[in-house]
Amino acid sequence: MTKLLTMLALLSYASTCIRLLCYRRGLANYRIHISVVAWFLIVATGTCALEIMLGYAHPSFGQVCIALTLCLLVYRAQGNVANIIRGMQ
């Protein structure tokens, strides 16, 4: 069970980080505060994925649920952090 949770968390964090890195703004307006939030998400998810790959982190069930939820939100918004934030308001 622990290996399954670890793999789920690793895949969730890595795919979230990659999706955010590959986002293309297109005609959307540039907003610095959204870019800073996106940058923090990229750094945080990338760091978590690296920690799991290197064996420093062992995610719990709750952490895996949070990672999967964040991954689903990012993919649903097609990598657009502004759409995720706008959905909360």
ROMI-605916 format. One record per residue: x, y, z of N, C-alpha, C in turn. Coordinates in steps of 0.05 Angstrom, whole numbers, padded with zeros to 5 digits, always signed. Layout:
<sites>
XYZXYZXYZ;...
</sites>
This chain:
<sites>
+00016-00024+00000+00000+00000+00000+00017+00025+00000;+00040+00024+00015+00057+00047+00016+00069+00054-00011;+00077+00033-00026+00088+00038-00053+00068+00050-00072;+00043+00041-00069+00022+00052-00086+00017+00081-00080;+00016+00088-00055+00013+00116-00047+00036+00133-00056;+00060+00122-00054+00084+00137-00062+00084+00142-00092;+00076+00122-00107+00076+00125-00137+00053+00144-00145;+00030+00143-00132+00009+00162-00138+00017+00191-00133;+00030+00195-00110+00039+00222-00103+00060+00231-00123;+00079+00214-00129+00100+00222-00148+00089+00229-00175;+00071+00213-00185+00059+00218-00212+00042+00244-00211;+00028+00248-00189+00011+00272-00187+00028+00297-00186;+00048+00297-00169+00065+00321-00167+00081+00326-00193;+00092+00305-00205+00107+00309-00229+00090+00318-00252;+00066+00307-00256+00049+00315-00278+00038+00343-00274;+00033+00351-00249+00024+00378-00243+00046+00398-00250;+00070+00392-00242+00093+00410-00247+00097+00412-00277;+00097+00390-00292+00101+00391-00321+00079+00406-00335;+00054+00402-00326+00032+00416-00339+00033+00446-00335;+00041+00454-00311+00044+00483-00306+00068+00494-00321;+00089+00479-00324+00112+00489-00339+00106+00492-00369;+00088+00475-00379+00081+00475-00408+00058+00494-00415;+00048+00509-00396+00025+00526-00402+00034+00549-00421;+00018+00553-00441+00022+00575-00460+00000+00596-00455;+00009+00621-00451-00010+00642-00444-00028+00650-00467;-00017+00651-00491-00033+00658-00515-00042+00688-00513;-00068+00692-00515-00079+00720-00514-00087+00728-00486;-00083+00711-00466-00091+00718-00439-00074+00741-00428;-00085+00757-00411-00071+00780-00399-00050+00770-00380;-00027+00784-00379-00006+00778-00360-00012+00792-00333;-00013+00776-00312-00017+00787-00285+00005+00776-00267;+00020+00794-00255+00043+00786-00239+00036+00769-00216;+00014+00775-00202+00007+00759-00178+00000+00730-00186;-00013+00726-00208-00019+00699-00218+00006+00685-00226;+00025+00699-00238+00050+00687-00246+00066+00678-00222;+00065+00694-00200+00080+00687-00176+00068+00662-00163;+00041+00660-00163+00028+00637-00152+00035+00612-00168;+00035+00615-00195+00042+00593-00212+00070+00584-00208;+00088+00603-00205+00116+00597-00200+00120+00581-00173;+00106+00590-00153+00107+00576-00127+00096+00548-00129;+00075+00544-00145+00064+00517-00149+00083+00500-00164;+00096+00511-00184+00116+00495-00199+00139+00487-00181;+00149+00505-00165+00171+00499-00147+00163+00479-00126;+00139+00482-00115+00130+00464-00093+00125+00436-00104;+00111+00434-00126+00105+00407-00137+00131+00394-00147;+00148+00409-00159+00174+00398-00169+00191+00388-00146;+00192+00404-00124+00207+00396-00101+00196+00371-00088;+00170+00369-00086+00157+00346-00074+00163+00321-00091;+00161+00324-00117+00167+00301-00135+00197+00292-00132;+00215+00311-00130+00243+00304-00126+00248+00291-00099;+00235+00301-00079+00239+00289-00052+00229+00260-00052;+00207+00255-00065+00197+00228-00066+00216+00210-00082;+00225+00220-00105+00243+00204-00122+00269+00198-00107;+00279+00216-00092+00304+00212-00078+00301+00197-00051;+00277+00192-00043+00271+00176-00020+00270+00191+00006;+00269+00218+00005+00268+00234+00029+00240+00237+00040;+00220+00233+00024+00192+00237+00032+00177+00212+00029;+00159+00207+00048+00141+00184+00047+00113+00195+00052;+00098+00199+00030+00071+00212+00032+00051+00195+00046;+00034+00208+00061+00012+00194+00074-00013+00195+00056;-00034+00182+00065-00058+00181+00049-00070+00209+00044;-00069+00225+00064-00080+00253+00061-00063+00269+00041;-00037+00266+00042-00020+00281+00024-00025+00272-00005;-00029+00246-00009-00035+00236-00036-00061+00247-00046;-00081+00249-00029-00107+00260-00036-00105+00289-00045;-00089+00304-00030-00084+00332-00037-00070+00335-00063;-00050+00318-00067-00034+00318-00092-00052+00312-00116;-00069+00291-00113-00087+00284-00135-00108+00306-00141;-00118+00319-00120-00137+00340-00123-00124+00364-00138;-00100+00371-00130-00086+00393-00143-00081+00386-00172;-00073+00362-00177-00068+00353-00205-00093+00354-00222;-00115+00345-00211-00141+00347-00226-00149+00376-00231;-00145+00393-00211-00152+00421-00215-00135+00434-00237;-00109+00428-00237-00091+00440-00257-00098+00430-00285;-00103+00404-00287-00110+00394-00314-00138+00403-00323;-00156+00406-00305-00183+00416-00312-00181+00445-00322;-00163+00461-00310-00160+00488-00318-00140+00491-00341;-00130+00468-00352-00111+00467-00374-00085+00482-00367;-00077+00481-00342-00052+00494-00333-00055+00523-00327;-00078+00535-00329-00083+00563-00324-00090+00568-00295;-00070+00578-00280-00074+00582-00251-00096+00603-00246;-00099+00622-00264-00119+00642-00260-00147+00630-00260;-00152+00609-00276-00178+00596-00276-00182+00581-00250;-00162+00570-00238-00165+00556-00213-00172+00576-00191;-00158+00599-00190-00163+00619-00170-00190+00632-00174;-00197+00637-00199-00223+00649-00205-00246+00631-00197;-00242+00605-00198-00262+00586-00190-00268+00586-00161;-00248+00596-00145-00252+00597-00116-00268+00622-00107;-00270+00642-00124-00283+00667-00116-00313+00665-00120;
</sites>
